[in-house]
Amino acid sequence: MKEAEDLIRQNYLESLGIIFFRISDLDVKINLDSVMQNLEDFIIQKFAFGL
């Protein structure tokens, strides 16, 4: 049920132009370096071309 509510909320926020980068808390705990690299790549992909 919570996942369905999260998806509804995410869809609404995305309709307002908000972009999501989803990661699990477990990834942050055990693989932070990879998470940080993925976040950097995401930011570059989504926002660097607008510069």
Helices and strands as residue ranges (DSSP letters): H 2-15, H 25-30, H 32-47, G 48-50
